[in-house]
Amino acid sequence: MGLGDDFSDSKGEAIVDVALNAGPRSDVAVVVGISDATEAVASPTSIVFTPHNWQMNQAISVRGVGDLLADGTVSYDVTFSAASADSAYARLPPARLSFENQDQAPIASPCNEGKGSRTKCPP
């Protein structure tokens, strides 16, 4: 299995092209896994290569998930696992790409606390 480039993701989207290196004797299902589902989603989560379409790249979208947590930059892995009756593909270890989400959570400020705040805030 061949994969596209490694991306850095700040709550955006990366497209990963997945391809087979050689024609399979039977269908090859590739299942996409995300190590931290609170940080990203993949679509589609599985693709199938056949003896007839194996030479065509198939795209997987990996999209960062925004949250309201001030959790800093969080790394996560996206894995691509092959399943097939073709032993050449059935015994492949999962391929792995690393991504990261940069924090987009708002930072709390005492100026945002409302009229009851005793903190002096700039006008």
Sequence and secondary structure as in RCSB ss.txt:
>XXXX:A:sequence
MGLGDDFSDSKGEAIVDVALNAGPRSDVAVVVGISDATEAVASPTSIVFTPHNWQMNQAISVRGVGDLLADGTVS
YDVTFSAASADSAYARLPPARLSFENQDQAPIASPCNEGKGSRTKCPP
>XXXX:A:secstr
 EE      SSSEEEEEEE SS  SS EEEEEEES TTTEEEESSEEEE TTTTTS EEEEEEE   S     EE
EEEEEEEEESSHHHHT   EEEEEEE        GGGS TT  S    
